[in-house]
Amino acid sequence: MWRKIDTFSLRLRLIIGIAALSALGNGGIAMWTSWKMQQLLIDSHKQNIEHIAARFPRDVELYSEMMSPVTGLQKAINNLTTTNIFLWVKNPEQKIIAKSVTSDSLSNVRLAELMSLAEMPIKPQVHQISQRYFVLCGDSLQVQGKMLGKLFVVQDITREQTMFLTMVRSVGIASFLVIVVISGAIALYIYRSLQPLRQLNQMTAVISAADLPEAQLSVDNAPSEVKELAQTFNMLLSRLSQSWEQERQFVSNVSHELRTPLTIVHGYLQSVLRRPHNLTETQIEALETAASEAEHTIRLLEDLLDLARADSGYLHFHIESYILNDLVAEVVAMAEQYSERAIKIEADIDSIQVKADHNRLKQVLLNLIDNAIKYSEPGTPILLKINQQEQEAIIQVCDRGYGIPLQHQSRIFERFYRVDESRHHASGGAGLGLSIVKTLVEGMGGKVSVRSRLGEGSIFTVVLPSN
């Protein structure tokens, strides 16, 4: 699952970014609210026991006027004591002289822990004792100018604190669920928002050179920015179409204009070479080189003209049905004559029918054989296998050459693409042969493919209709 996730996609980055901001925002608000509520809760309890500590001396003084000081002290404590507020007074000898009756509800251990805090803070503070929470405050007690001892006030806030912690947990869970829901909604919204971009990507992915003149991108119900992007793409496609057409026209014109004078030059060179008695060896060698280069350039121009005609739709095929075995034998005889290489034929059937253009198929096979010769060691044989399966005739040109690296196999049928750029054109070609093969085979309703392994050779397979 994780392998299918594109960590560099805009969609994932937007989701993570917005979800992170949402989590930080919601989490920050929840934490600040919880902290603020806790401060308000604790402050209210502190103010309460501060009020009790400030009121207690006045109550003791009032009750002492009507009864004995000890009785008045206990009466004041009982009057201010509640179920969760406890008071006691220690004399200067650290003996308890009065305390809340309800303090008996506390366990002796916990009461001892509370009373052991001899130096209680003057300002109220919160202490946690045995999973319970208390607000503590201590102050000296003076009545009618006489020091009676020290007053201790304790409020048990365990119930309120427990309720508060429960509420905080609930808020945390709710915030998490809200973040999950928001993240899901954000993911869905971003997915739908990016749908027009995916449509543009799908439409542009299938546009080929032949589709450029009519290619127009249109996205319905898309944001203005995406529509502007589609219009920019349309203008780009229009300019590409114009450039492509100009390039095809230029190649066609140049090839056509150069072919005739080069053919004449090649003819004169051949004519001079046929009468070499007035030439020195150096002159003969130079003329042979010039003739070879002229011949190579003429073949290159012929290939460019064929491709230009195919691009313009002017490459016509004369499709007819004939015996493939005879054509292959003719092509092999021609190839053996100029290459001096052993070329074998393997045919599972003596008479294989094929439906194709006779001359174009000869050109295809000669190009494939020439390619096999150039990219294999001298002395290694070239094998042609022909077979028929159902309604298809299959031709395979096999060599035991260097092989083609896997990363190049998907591009070797592109124009001017060469696996080894360091090879000279005399041995490696100009990179048009296989492009011509693909153009011609597909023009005859067939298909061509390659299978190769380094050090073991290559197999080019041509499949054509048989009837």
C-alpha positions as a printed Julia matrix, in Angstrom:
467×3 Matrix{Float64}:
   0.0     0.0     0.0
   2.75    2.47    0.99
   4.6     1.8    -2.25
   1.63    3.14   -4.22
   1.65    6.45   -2.36
   3.48    9.22   -4.19
   5.21   11.16   -1.42
   5.93   14.04   -3.83
   2.35   14.47   -5.09
   0.63   17.83   -4.66
  -2.48   16.08   -3.34
  -0.59   14.38   -0.47
   1.28   17.55    0.41
  -1.92   19.61    0.56
  -3.69   17.0     2.7
  -0.79   16.69    5.14
  -0.28   20.46    5.31
  -3.93   21.36    5.89
  -4.48   18.42    8.26
  -1.39   19.45   10.26
  -2.59   23.05   10.48
  -6.04   21.83   11.51
  -4.54   19.55   14.16
  -2.35   22.34   15.5
  -5.24   24.78   15.51
  -7.78   22.48   17.15
  -5.21   21.0    19.52
  -3.93   24.42   20.5
  -7.43   25.74   21.16
  -8.34   22.63   23.17
  -5.17   22.82   25.26
  -5.53   26.55   25.89
  -9.19   26.14   26.83
  -8.39   23.27   29.21
  -5.54   25.21   30.82
  -7.7    28.31   31.18
 -10.6    26.38   32.7
  -8.25   24.67   35.16
  -6.8    28.02   36.19
 -10.28   29.45   36.72
 -11.33   26.4    38.73
  -8.26   26.48   40.96
  -8.41   30.25   41.37
 -12.01   30.02   42.56
 -11.01   27.46   45.22
  -8.02   29.55   46.28
 -10.19   32.64   46.65
 -12.64   30.62   48.72
 -10.1    29.43   51.3
  -8.44   32.88   51.35
 -11.85   34.29   52.22
 -12.24   31.66   54.95
  -8.79   32.39   56.37
  -9.52   36.13   56.41
 -12.99   35.71   57.99
 -12.01   33.16   60.64
 -10.31   35.58   63.16
 -13.36   37.87   63.12
 -15.71   34.93   63.77
 -13.53   33.69   66.63
 -13.45   37.16   68.18
 -17.23   37.46   67.85
 -17.93   34.08   69.44
 -15.35   34.68   72.18
 -17.4    37.65   73.41
 -20.33   35.32   74.1
 -18.48   32.2    75.35
 -15.08   30.97   76.37
 -12.24   31.4    73.83
 -11.81   27.64   73.33
 -15.55   27.13   72.81
 -15.7    30.15   70.52
 -12.76   28.79   68.52
 -14.48   25.45   67.97
 -17.77   27.2    67.2
 -16.09   29.29   64.47
 -14.46   26.19   62.96
 -17.76   24.3    62.91
 -19.49   27.26   61.32
 -17.0    27.39   58.39
 -16.54   23.64   57.95
 -18.24   21.86   55.03
 -17.99   18.36   53.61
 -14.87   19.29   51.68
 -13.38   22.11   53.76
 -11.34   21.28   56.86
  -9.86   23.6    59.46
  -7.68   23.07   62.49
  -5.69   25.28   64.85
  -2.36   24.48   66.42
  -1.07   26.35   69.45
   2.52   27.57   69.61
   3.49   24.17   71.1
   2.26   22.5    67.82
  -0.7    20.84   69.57
  -4.11   20.81   67.9
  -6.47   22.8    70.08
  -9.45   22.72   67.69
 -10.37   21.05   64.43
 -13.24   20.36   62.07
 -15.5    17.55   63.11
 -15.83   16.37   59.5
 -12.12   15.8    59.4
 -12.93   12.5    61.05
 -14.24   11.37   57.64
 -10.67   11.42   56.36
  -8.47    8.44   56.96
  -5.95    8.82   59.72
  -3.12    8.4    57.22
  -4.35   11.12   54.93
  -5.2    13.42   57.83
  -1.71   12.86   59.2
  -0.21   13.69   55.82
  -2.2    16.93   55.7
  -1.34   17.92   59.23
   2.3    17.03   58.69
   2.57   20.02   56.39
   3.59   22.23   59.28
   4.82   24.99   57.05
   1.78   25.51   54.86
   2.07   28.38   52.4
   0.44   31.68   53.19
  -0.85   31.82   49.64
  -3.11   28.89   48.72
  -1.45   26.11   46.71
  -2.62   22.84   45.22
  -1.14   19.56   46.46
  -1.8    15.99   45.33
  -1.85   13.44   48.13
  -2.63    9.76   47.42
  -4.55   10.38   44.19
  -6.53   13.19   45.83
  -6.22   16.93   45.31
  -6.25   19.59   48.07
  -5.91   23.37   48.2
  -3.82   24.26   51.26
  -3.4    27.53   53.12
  -1.93   28.43   56.52
  -1.81   31.67   58.49
  -1.2    32.9    62.02
  -4.3    33.37   64.21
  -4.57   36.47   66.42
  -7.68   37.29   68.44
  -7.93   40.52   70.43
  -4.22   41.02   70.0
  -3.38   37.63   71.46
  -1.59   34.95   69.42
  -3.63   31.74   69.67
  -1.51   29.74   67.25
  -1.69   28.94   63.57
  -4.75   28.33   61.41
  -4.76   25.67   58.68
  -7.41   25.57   55.97
  -7.7    22.66   53.51
 -10.25   22.19   50.76
 -10.69   18.84   49.07
 -11.1    19.48   45.33
 -10.73   15.85   44.21
 -14.26   15.6    42.84
 -13.99   18.81   40.82
 -10.5    17.92   39.58
 -11.61   14.42   38.55
 -14.57   15.85   36.68
 -12.28   18.34   35.03
  -9.77   15.66   33.93
 -12.63   13.56   32.58
 -13.86   16.55   30.63
 -10.33   17.19   29.3
 -10.09   13.59   28.09
 -13.47   13.91   26.41
 -12.4    17.15   24.74
  -9.16   15.45   23.58
 -11.05   12.51   22.09
 -13.57   14.84   20.46
 -10.75   16.98   19.04
  -9.04   13.9    17.61
 -12.28   12.74   15.98
 -12.88   16.23   14.61
  -9.36   16.29   13.15
  -9.92   12.86   11.52
 -13.25   13.97   10.03
 -11.78   17.27    8.84
  -8.78   15.46    7.3
 -11.11   13.08    5.45
 -13.23   15.97    4.19
 -10.08   17.85    3.14
  -8.76   14.78    1.29
 -12.06   14.39   -0.59
 -12.22   18.1    -1.38
  -8.62   18.18   -2.65
  -9.21   15.03   -4.72
 -12.18   16.64   -6.44
 -10.38   19.96   -6.8
  -7.46   18.3    -8.57
  -9.7    16.26  -10.89
  -9.48   18.87  -13.72
  -5.68   18.67  -13.58
  -5.84   14.88  -13.86
  -8.13   15.27  -16.87
  -5.61   17.59  -18.5
  -2.85   15.09  -17.8
  -4.85   12.21  -19.31
  -5.76   14.23  -22.41
  -2.21   15.43  -23.06
  -0.75   11.95  -22.47
  -2.52   10.5   -25.54
  -1.72   13.33  -27.97
   0.63   12.17  -30.71
   2.33   14.12  -33.48
  -0.43   13.15  -35.89
  -3.07   14.57  -33.51
  -1.46   18.0   -33.15
  -3.49   19.82  -35.84
  -6.84   18.84  -34.27
  -5.81   18.58  -30.62
  -7.82   20.83  -28.33
  -8.07   20.56  -24.55
 -11.35   21.37  -22.84
 -12.16   20.96  -19.14
 -15.73   21.41  -17.92
 -16.63   22.78  -14.48
 -13.0    23.62  -13.77
 -11.61   26.58  -11.8
 -10.54   29.64  -13.76
  -6.85   28.86  -13.21
  -7.24   25.39  -14.74
  -9.17   26.79  -17.7
  -6.37   29.3   -18.27
  -3.88   26.44  -18.12
  -5.92   24.51  -20.7
  -5.95   27.58  -22.99
  -2.19   27.89  -22.61
  -1.81   24.22  -23.52
  -4.0    24.75  -26.59
  -1.84   27.65  -27.75
   1.25   25.53  -27.14
  -0.23   22.64  -29.14
  -1.07   25.03  -31.98
   2.5    26.32  -32.07
   3.84   22.77  -31.91
   1.59   21.78  -34.8
   2.85   24.68  -36.89
   6.47   23.88  -36.03
   5.95   20.2   -36.78
   4.39   21.0   -40.14
   7.19   23.41  -41.0
   9.79   20.84  -40.03
   8.16   18.13  -42.16
   7.91   20.48  -45.1
  11.52   21.56  -44.67
  12.79   17.97  -44.48
  10.72   17.0   -47.51
  11.92   19.96  -49.57
  15.56   19.62  -48.61
  15.57   15.86  -49.21
  13.92   16.29  -52.58
  16.2    19.13  -53.67
  19.4    17.38  -52.59
  18.59   13.93  -53.93
  18.82   14.85  -57.64
  22.22   16.64  -57.58
  23.68   13.96  -55.3
  22.45   11.25  -57.64
  24.14   13.04  -60.53
  27.36   13.43  -58.53
  27.26    9.74  -57.57
  26.73    8.81  -61.2
  29.73   10.85  -62.37
  31.89    9.34  -59.63
  30.92    5.82  -60.67
  31.57    6.71  -64.3
  35.07    7.98  -63.49
  35.81    4.92  -61.36
  34.91    2.65  -64.28
  37.85    4.19  -66.22
  40.63    4.18  -63.62
  43.6     3.83  -65.98
  44.33    7.59  -65.88
  44.1     7.76  -62.06
  46.62    7.19  -59.33
  45.89    4.89  -56.39
  45.39    7.89  -54.11
  42.88    9.41  -56.52
  41.03    6.12  -56.88
  40.81    5.76  -53.09
  39.54    9.33  -52.71
  36.91    8.84  -55.44
  35.73    5.56  -53.9
  35.34    7.29  -50.52
  33.4    10.14  -52.14
  31.16    7.69  -54.01
  30.5     5.72  -50.8
  29.59    8.86  -48.89
  27.37   10.07  -51.73
  25.58    6.72  -51.8
  25.09    6.8   -48.02
  23.7    10.36  -48.2
  21.31    9.38  -51.02
  19.97    6.49  -48.87
  19.55    8.88  -45.95
  17.63   11.32  -48.13
  15.43    8.47  -49.41
  14.62    7.52  -45.81
  13.84   11.13  -44.93
  11.56   11.42  -47.96
   9.72    8.24  -46.99
   9.18    9.54  -43.46
   8.06   12.93  -44.75
   5.58   11.24  -47.1
   4.3     9.07  -44.24
   3.84   12.11  -41.99
   1.96   13.93  -44.73
  -0.16   10.91  -45.62
   1.34   10.62  -49.11
   3.08    7.28  -48.56
   0.95    4.86  -50.6
   1.01    1.08  -50.34
   0.08   -1.46  -52.98
  -1.24   -4.23  -50.77
  -1.57   -7.64  -52.38
  -1.38  -11.28  -51.37
   1.66  -13.4   -52.33
   4.0   -16.12  -51.06
   6.27  -14.87  -48.28
   8.83  -17.66  -48.77
   9.73  -16.44  -52.27
  10.14  -12.83  -51.12
  12.37  -13.84  -48.19
  14.58  -15.98  -50.47
  14.97  -13.04  -52.86
  15.86  -10.63  -50.07
  18.37  -13.06  -48.54
  20.08  -13.52  -51.9
  20.42   -9.75  -52.29
  21.73   -9.32  -48.72
  24.3   -12.11  -49.06
  25.6   -10.55  -52.25
  26.52   -7.17  -50.73
  27.33   -8.28  -47.17
  29.2   -11.58  -47.7
  27.53  -12.9   -44.52
  25.81  -16.25  -44.08
  22.05  -15.72  -43.79
  19.9   -18.76  -43.01
  16.18  -19.21  -43.52
  13.94  -21.37  -41.32
  10.37  -21.92  -42.5
   7.88  -24.17  -40.73
   5.55  -24.05  -43.74
   6.59  -24.26  -47.39
   4.02  -21.77  -48.6
   3.18  -18.88  -46.26
   0.69  -16.3   -47.46
   1.25  -12.65  -46.61
  -0.75   -9.55  -47.47
   1.58   -6.57  -47.87
   3.3    -4.22  -50.29
   6.0    -6.27  -52.06
   8.6    -3.5   -52.4
   7.96   -2.02  -48.97
   8.31   -5.41  -47.28
  11.6    -5.97  -49.14
  12.77   -2.62  -47.79
  11.75   -3.61  -44.26
  13.61   -6.93  -44.39
  16.72   -5.39  -45.96
  16.81   -2.76  -43.21
  16.45   -5.39  -40.47
  19.12   -7.62  -42.02
  21.43   -4.64  -42.48
  20.87   -3.69  -38.84
  21.66   -7.27  -37.71
  24.88   -7.29  -39.77
  26.07   -3.93  -38.42
  25.52   -4.88  -34.77
  26.96   -8.4   -34.75
  30.47   -9.76  -35.09
  31.75  -10.7   -38.58
  31.4   -14.41  -39.24
  28.31  -14.91  -37.04
  25.25  -16.03  -39.04
  22.0   -14.15  -39.4
  18.81  -16.2   -39.08
  15.41  -15.45  -40.65
  12.47  -17.42  -39.26
   9.13  -17.29  -41.01
   5.94  -18.83  -39.76
   2.18  -18.5   -39.97
  -0.24  -18.47  -37.03
  -3.96  -18.22  -37.67
  -4.45  -15.04  -39.75
  -0.92  -13.65  -39.32
   2.43  -14.13  -41.02
   5.4   -13.84  -38.64
   8.95  -12.9   -39.66
  11.81  -12.96  -37.18
  15.3   -11.59  -37.88
  17.73  -13.04  -35.33
  21.36  -12.19  -34.7
  24.02  -13.1   -32.14
  25.3    -9.58  -31.73
  25.98   -7.29  -28.82
  22.37   -7.03  -27.72
  20.38   -3.93  -26.77
  20.23   -2.66  -23.15
  16.74   -2.87  -21.68
  16.47    0.89  -21.13
  16.99    1.5   -24.87
  14.61   -1.12  -26.25
  11.52    1.09  -25.93
  13.16    3.92  -27.92
  15.1     2.26  -30.73
  12.21    2.81  -33.16
  12.37    6.59  -32.63
  13.88    8.74  -35.37
  17.6     9.45  -35.11
  17.8     7.46  -31.87
  21.02    5.45  -31.59
  22.01    3.13  -28.76
  25.72    3.83  -29.21
  26.37    7.43  -30.29
  30.1     6.76  -30.53
  29.68    4.48  -33.56
  30.42    6.04  -36.95
  27.51    6.32  -39.38
  29.23    3.96  -41.76
  28.93    1.16  -39.23
  26.12    2.36  -37.02
  23.72    4.16  -39.37
  21.95    7.49  -38.87
  19.23    6.16  -36.6
  16.47    6.12  -39.25
  16.45    2.47  -40.33
  14.29    1.1   -37.54
  12.03    4.15  -37.67
  11.46    3.43  -41.39
  10.74   -0.21  -40.53
   8.12    0.73  -37.95
   6.49    3.27  -40.28
   6.27    0.84  -43.19
   5.11   -2.14  -41.14
   2.37   -0.17  -39.43
   1.38    1.34  -42.81
   0.8    -2.22  -44.06
  -1.4    -3.05  -41.07
   1.24   -4.93  -39.09
   3.39   -4.44  -36.02
   7.06   -4.77  -35.14
   8.76   -5.51  -31.8
  12.18   -6.38  -30.41
  13.46   -8.81  -27.79
  17.1    -8.59  -26.81
  19.61   -9.53  -24.12
  23.11   -8.17  -23.72
  25.75  -10.51  -25.09
  23.17  -12.88  -26.59
  21.82  -10.91  -29.55
  18.47   -9.53  -30.67
  15.29  -10.79  -32.3
  13.16   -8.39  -34.35
   9.67   -9.71  -34.98
   7.4    -8.45  -37.79
   3.75   -9.54  -37.77
   1.65   -8.94  -40.92
  -1.84  -10.06  -41.95
  -1.85  -13.21  -44.09
  -5.19  -12.68  -45.83
